[in-house]
Amino acid sequence: MVKNFHVRLMSIVLDVDVDPATTAWDSSKAYLFVPLIVGTSDIDWYLIENIAYNISWNNPLQRARPDVYLGTDERALGGDRREYAFAKLRASMTSHNKICHPTYGKRGAVADFDIVKETGLIPFEEIMDDIPDGMLLMADGFHKVSELAGVMITAAHSGKRFYVDSIREDLNAESSFPRKDGYLGPVEYNSYADYYKQKYGRDLRCKKQPLIRGRGVSHCKNLLSPRFECTEASTNEEGQDKTYYVMLPPELCLVHPLPGPLVRGAQCLPSIMRRVESMLLAIQLKHDIGYSIPASKVLEALTAASCQETFCYERAELLGDAYLKWVVSRWLFLKFPQKHEGQLTRMRQQNVSNMVLYEKALQKGLQAYIQADRFAPCRWTAPGVPPVFDEDVKDDDFISDKRSLRLQNNNCNEEVLESSSDLNCHLVHIQSDKCNKEAKDDSSEYEVLDDTDGDSSSTEEGEIEGDLSSYRVLSSKTLADVVEALIGVYYVESGPKAATHLMDWIGIPSRYDMEDGTRARAGCTVPETVLRSIDFEKIEMALGYSFRERSLLVEAITHASRPASGVPCYQRLEFVGDAVLDHLITRYLFFTYTDLPPGRLTDLRAAAVNNENFARVAVKHGLHLHLRHGSSALETQ
């Protein structure tokens, strides 16, 4: 019974016609939505039973996923953007003893209401001479006017659904049909009755009944993306209600078995469950990493800007990139004292490049945790309600059909990613388990990771066939950026120790022996003649710092053009100093300008970290006077 209720509710919310008795259940999503009694934590069993076994579900008009087209004006019906109408009915009245709607398969056709009635789809009762006071005669019988407010109804002539906003006692079928704003031509419809006669071929019988003012039932919205800041989005500058309403004759409406407030609340469930599912992934990753920080921050590091949510990883990625560069530069500087700057730079690139970080992310299975696509409720899968993709879903929005993915030299064929042929992207199959089959090459532009457990097959030519709706497109840079963002959020939340732990988990070298640090601090052996030629007190006064190992200061002011004197030039120190400055300035900007987007932070850092600024600072403090060099060009400057 609970499963029946769950499937009925979510089939309407997601607009998918599903039979609760035959629907398949995925064990990985074995949860159910149930209503609670208001103000308590008790399940409302009465409501569940009333909905699960309501005979109205026998009427196909009350079920979801209509696939018969009507050539009706979308604005006139006040419904959704698709012009589907009526429930899913098959092509032949005799096929499997199923009733066929008379307009099935005729795009733009409009069914005569009497013909629809003869099929038995609409249980219209005989008209009574006198309708009881306080009652309305609707397509499925009499209903109390006082109980209709907020109820969801189905328009039998169009299959669209509406919420009852009010009962217009001042209007009936004989009232004048409103003209469009600004339209000065001849009157198209004399009355509402005339409108339904011309539009749908239906002669209204109860013309004296008040009309129902209905508001279209919208599709599920993505509640995770920021919307308009104006809280009064439904009113204009004059304070007038801009919500579009439609006037419906009661005799053409059926009361839906699902309560309107329940459906409106359930339309939030896809967005809520998306956040719950992504948060659970973040918690699982945090557990795998083994260092506790808020799961919300881990989720932030996993969320790309393409999700269009209120947060993304870009700010954290900027900080993590600078910290990663500094830590790896320090490790190389201490670990390889004999390497010169060019060699150290090349070695750093081999440890922190996007492709290296991408490979390490794949090894840890980070692609299964990344949120890279904007949430679309219509593609969300509820337990027992499989997703259905419309014909109007574009290929560049989602890959939904079963097609062949053919690899040539490990590169994606253009027919698979037609709209992404100009992107350096990777087609990654997302599962909670780690990918167990990889087809990759260091020189390839595309990567295909598959974990379909037999759902797809590979041929000798490299062709992979299967349902590509289970694949997502992720660029290698996205995976690399997520690694840097994780480093950034761990640094922000718990400091360098946490960030270093994350780097160890990913597999990025960062730790060094104490002997390496001691040897680096000791510096080189400087001849006594060189020490006597330098005015250390003046330099230290300009810097505001006294050196314990003055040999390092000598190395820092020795230019590469200086004749051999047993003292190395400053290039190795410049290599590590550049990383220190980049990290310190990025950290300052990150914590000082908390509201600036990452693009502005990058601009500020570029303005601060440049050679001209540093040269001005050096000249301001007179440091250029102490530079040890052997260049005549520098001497003349």
N, C-alpha and C positions, 0 to 999 in steps of 0.2 A: 504494500500500500504506500509506504514512504517512497519507494523507488518510483512508483507510478506518479505520485504527486510531484516529485523532483523532475521527472522527465517532462511532464505536462507543463510545468512552470518554465523550465529553461528552454523548451522547444518554442514557446511563444516569445520569450525574451530574445533568443538568438535567431528566431524566424526559421526554424528547421522542423519539418514535419517528420516526427519520429514516433514509432509505435512502442509504447513502454514494454509490451510483452515480448518484443523481438529485438530490441536494441542491444548492441554489444557493449560490454563494460570493460574498461581498461583497469587492470588491477593497480596500476600506478596512480590512478585517480579515483580511488574507491572512497569517496566522501559524498554526502548528500546534503542538500539545503532543505531545512525544515523551518516552519514558522513557529514563533514563540507567542505565548499569551502576553499581551501588553502589560508591562510592569513586573513581569515574572520571568523566571528562567525555565518555565514549564512548556513543553511542546504542545502546540494547539492541535490535538488529535482530531477534534471536531472539524476544523477547517481542512485538514489533510484528507479526511474521509469524504467530506463534501465535494472536494475538488477531484480527488482521484477517481471516484466512481460516479461522477456527474454524467448523466445521459447526453448532455449537450455535446460531448466529445464525439458522439456518433455522427454529428453533422459536420461534414468536411469543411464547411465555411468557418467553423470555430477552431480549426486546426491551423498549423503554421505552414510556411513554405508554399504559398500559391505559385503556380507556374503557368497560369493562363493569362494572356495579355488582353487588356481592354483598352480601347482607344479613347480613354477619358482624359480630361484636362486635369493635370496634377493639382493646380491651384484650386480648381472647382471642388475637388474632393478633399483638399486640405490634408492629404496624407503624406506618405514618404515619397522619396524621389523616384522610386521604381514604380512602374505601372503594372505590377503584377496584381492579379485578382483571383479570388477563389482558391480553395484548397487544392492540394495535389490530386488530380483526377487523371485516369489513364485514357488512352486514345480510343478505346472501343467500348461501347455499352455492353457488348456481349463477351468481351474478353475477361475471363476469370469472374464473371458475374458482377462486375463493377459498373457502377453508374458513371456515365461520362457527361461532363458539362457540355451543353450544346455549343459553346464557343471554343472548346479545346482545340488548340492548334491553329486558330485563326487569329493572327496578330492584328490588333486593332478592332476586333469584332466586339459588338455590344449585344448581350443576350436580352431578349425580351423577358420581362420578369415573369410573365405567365408561363413561358416555356420552362424557365428555371423552376418554377413552383411545381410543374408537372413531373419533373424528375424526382421529386420527393426530397430535394435537398433543403427546402425551407418549409418547416411545419406551420404554415400559416392557417390560423383558425378562421372559421366563418365569421363574417362581420355581424355584430349585434346591432340592433336598432338603437339601443341606449347604452352608452359606456358609463359605468359607475363613476360617481364623483371621486376625484383624487386618484384615478387610474388612467393609464395609457394603454391603448391596444397596440402592441408591437408585433413583429413578425413571428415571435414565438409565444405569444399569449399576452395576458394582462399583467401589468406591473404597477406598483404604487409609485406615484410621482415623488413622494417624500423619500423614497429609497434609491432614487436613481442618481443623485448627485455624486460625482466621482466614480461612478460605475463605468466599466469598459464595455463598449458595445461594438458589434460588427455590422457594417452596412451590407445588407444582403445583395444590393445591386452592384456593389463594387468589390466586396471582399476586404475593404480597408477597415481599420479599427480606430476608434475614437474614445476619448474620455468624455463623459457627460459633464459639461461645464454648468449648464443650467437648463431649465425648461422655460422657453419663451412663451409665456401666456399671452403676450401681445402680438404674436405672430402665428399664422397657420398657413396651410397650403395655398389659400386664396390670397395671401398677402402679396404685394408687389415684389417682384424679384429685383434685387439691387443692381444698379448699373456700375460698371467699372469706373474707377476714378479717372476723370478726364475724358471719358468716352461721350461723344456728342452725336453719335449716329442713331439710327432707328432702334427702337426697343427690340431686343432679341427674344426675351421671354417676358410674358405679361405677369406671370405669377410663379410661385414655386411649383405648383401643380403643372403648369405649362412647361417648366424646365424639365421636370422628371418625365413628362410625357414625350417631349422632343428628344431628350438626351438618352433616355433608357426605355422608351416605349411603354411606360407604366402609367396607367390611370389610377391615381390615388383615390381610395374609397372613403377615407376618413379625413376629409379636407378641413373639418372644423377642429381637429386635434391640434394642440399647440406643438410647435416645432421644438426639436432638441438642438440646443447649441453645443456642438461637439468640437473638441480640440484633438488634432491628429496625434496618434500614438507614434512617437519617434523611435528611431532605432537606438540601440545602445550607444552612448557617447564615451569617448576616451576621457575619463575624469582625471587622468594622470598628467595631462598636458595643461599648462597654464592657459586660462581662457581670458576673455576680456576683463579688464579691471573694473569696469562699470558694473555695480551690483544690481542696477536697475536695467538690465539688458532688454527686458520686455516692454520698456516704455520709451517713448520718444521725448524730445526736448519739452513738448507741451504737457508731458505727463500722461499722454494717451496710450492706451494698451495697444501694442503692436502685434500681439499674438493673433495668428490667423485662425478664425473659427469658421465652421461650416454648419449650415442649417439642415437638419435631417428630419424627414417625416418619420414618426415613430413606427408606422406600419412597415417600413423598410429596414428596421433595425432589430438585431437580436442581442440580448444581454449575454455577455461572455461569461463563462463559468469562473474565470479568474477575477478576483477583486482588483479594481483599478489601483488602489494604494499598494497592494502586494506586487503588482507588475512594476510600478514606478520604483519601488524599493529594490526589486530584484534586478533592475537594469543597472544598478550600481555594482552588482556582484562581479561581473567580468573584470572591472578595473580593480576592485578590492582583491580578488583572487590573483590577479596579475602581480600586484604588489606583494601579496603573501608569498607567492611562489618565488618571485625574485629575491625576497628577503630570506627565504629558506635556503636558496642557493648561496647567498652571501654567508649565511651562518655555517653552511657546510664547508665552504671554502675557508672561512676563518678557523674552523676546527681542523682542517687539513694543514693549514699553515702553522697552527700551534702557538699562536700568540694572541692574547685577548685584547681586542679593541671593539668599539661599538660596531655592530653588524651594519648599521645604517651607513657608516663611513666606508665599509668594504663595498657595499652596494653602490655607493657614489663612485668608487674607483672602477666599477664594472660597467657603468652606464655611459654610453656614448652620447654625444650631442645630438646624433641623428634620432634618438628616442624622443626628443623635444619635450623633455620633462623639466622640472624646476631645478634639477641638479645634473651635473655630468662630471666626467673625470678630468676635464681640460685644465682646471686650475691646479689640481693635485698632480697632474702629469707634468706641468711646468716645474713645480718644486721638486718632484721626484727625479726629473731629468737632471737638474742641477746637482742634487745630492748624489745621484749615481755617478755622475762625471767626477765629482770631487773624491768620492770614496775609492773608485777604481784608479784614479790618478795617484792618490796617496799610496795605494797598495803597490802599484807599479814602481813608483819612485823609491819606495823602501825595499822592495823585493829585488830590484835590478839596478844596483848602484852603478854598474858599468855601462849601462845603456844611455845613449845620448837622446836628445829631445825628439829627433825624427823617429827613432826606433820606439820610444815610449808612446808617441802619438799614434803610430801605426798599431801598436799593441793595445792601446786603449780602444781604438776603433774596432778591433777584433773582439772586444769584450762588451761594448755598449752599443753597437750599431743596431738599427731596427731589425735587420734580418737575424742577428744573433739573439736578440730578445724575443723575436717571433718564434724561433726554434725552441727556445727554453719555455716559452708559454705553451707551445704544443706538447712538449714533454710532460708538463704538469697538467695538461688538459684544461687550460683556462678558457678555451673556446666554448666549453659547455656552460660557462658561468656568465659570459658577456651578454649584456643587454644592448643590442645594436640596432634594433628596429623599432619604429614608432608603433605603439600598441594599437591594434585594430580589433575592437570587440567582436566584429563579425568573423574573425579568424580564430578567436579563442575557443578552445574545446572544453565544454563542460562534461562531467561524467555522464555517460549514457546518451550524450547528444553530440554526434560527430559533426565537424564543420562542413558546410556546403559553400562552395565558391561560385559566385555569380559570373555570368558571361561578361559583365561589365567590369570585372576586376582586371586591370591591365597587367600585361606581362612584367612591366617594370615595377609593379607594386608587389607581386608575389608570383612565384612559380608554382602553379597548382596542378597542372595536368601531368600525365605520365609521358615523359619524353625520354629520348636517349641522350646521354651525355657522352660524347665521343672525344677521346683525348688523342691529340697528335703531338708527339714529342713532349708529352706531359703538359701541353697548353690547352686551355679550354677552347672549344669550338665556339665561333661567334653565335651560332644558332641557339646556344644554351643561355648565354647572357647577352642577348641582343642589345639591351639598353645599357649594358655595363662594359661594352667592348673597349672603351677607352680607359677603364680603371685597372689598376694593378690589384686584382682582388683574388680571393681564395674562396672556393666553394666548400663550406664546412658543414658536415652533417652533425646536428646537435643532439646529443643524448646525455642522460645523466651519467652513464658509464663512460669510461675512457674509450677513445677510439682504438679499434683493434686492427684496423687495416689502413695503411697509408700508401699513397702513390705520390712520391715526391722526388724532386731533383733540385739540386742546388741552383741550377741555372733556369729553372722553370718560373714562369710568371704566375701560374695558377696552381693551386693545391686542391686535391679532392680527398676528403677524409670521409670514410664510409663506415657505418656501424649498424647495418640494417638487419643483421641476423637472418639472412636468407631472403629478405624482401627484394633485394636487387642482385643482379648477377653481373659478372665481368666476363667479357669475351676476350679472345686472344688478341684482337686488334685494339684492346684498350677501351672497349665500349662498356659503359655502365648503364644498365637499365633499371628503372625503379620509379617510385613515386617521389618526384623532386619537391613535393610540398613539405617534406621533412628536412629540407636543406635550407641553409641561410648563406648569404654572401658576406664574408668578412674579409677585409683587406689585411695584409700582413702588418701594415702600420697600426691598425686598430689593436691587434694583439700586443704589439710592442708598446703602444701608448698605455695599455692597461697595466703592463708590468711596471712602467714608470709611475703610473698613478697609484698603484698599490704601495710602492716605496714611499710616495709622497704622503698618503694618508697615514701610514704607519709612523712616519717621521713626525707628522703633526700631532697625532694622538698620544704617542708614547716615547717620542724622542729618537735619537740616533741608535740606541740599543735595539728598539723594535724594528727600525728600518734595516739595520744590519742583519737581524734575524730573518727578515723577509728576503733579503738578498741571498743569504745562505740557503734558504729554502728553494729559491728559484735556481740557484746554481751559479751565482755571480761571485767571483772571488773578491773578498774584501778584508779578510783578517790577515794580520802579519805577526811575526814573532817579535818578542821584546828586544831580541838582539838586533833585529833590523832597525828598529827605532833608535836604539842607543847608538848604533853605528852612524845613522844618518845625522843625528844631533851632534855627534862629535865633529863632523865635517872633515875637511882635508887638512893636511899638514901645510901650514903657510910659512914660508921663509921669514926669518926675523927681519930681514931688510924690507920686505913688503909691509910687515906690521908697523914698522917705524915710519913708513911713508904715508900712512893713512891717519887722518884726524878723526879718530873714533868718537871722541867726546862731542864734536860738532855734529856729526851725523846722528848720533844717538839723541842729542838735544833736539834736532829737527824732527826726528821720528817720535820722540817721547817714550823711548824704550831703550833699556840697557841689555845688551846681548851677553849671555853667559858664554856662548861659543862664538867668538868674534870671527872665526874662520868662515862661518856661514855668511857673515856680513861682507867679508872680503869677496867671497864667491858671487854674492848678489850684485856687486858693483863692478865686476870684471867683464868687460865686453869681449866678444869673440875675436876682435881684431888685435887684442893685446898679445904681444910676443910671449912665447912660452916662458912661464916663470914658476911652474909647479902648481899654479892655482887654476882650477877649471873655470870656464865662463859661466854666466848666469842662466844659460838656456835650460838646464834641468830644473832649476828653481822657478824659472818663468813658466815652465810646463805645469808644475803643481800649483803655483801661485795663481795662474789663470783660472784653474778649477775652483780654488778657494774663493776668489773674488766673485766668480759667477754664482757660487752657492750662497755666499753671504748676502749679496745684493738681491738675489731672487728671494731668499728667505725674508729679508727686510720688506721688500715690496709685497710679498704674499701676506704677511701678518699686519702690515700697515694699511694697505688698501684692500680691505676685505670684500668690498662691493664691486671692485673693478673686474671686468671679464678678462679672460686669459690673453686675448689679443692686445688689450691695453697694457697689461703687465709686461708682455713681451716687448712692446714699444718702449716702455719706460726702462726696461733692462738694457735694451740696445742703446738707448740714449745715455745711460749711466756707464755701461761697460764698453768703452771705446778708447783707442790709443790716444786720440787727441786730448781727451779729458785727463787721462793719466799723465800725459806729458806736461800739461799745464800745472797739475798738482806737483809734479817733480820739480819743475822750474820754480814754482812758488816757494817751495821749501829749500831751494838751493841744492837739491840732491844731484843735479847734473854736474855740479862743480867737482864732485867726488868720483865721477865715473872714470874707471881705469880702462883706457882703450889705446889703440895704436893706429887710429884712422885719421888721416889728414883732413878728410871731409868733415868728420865730427869736430875736429879742432877749429875749423873755420866757422862753425855754426855758433 
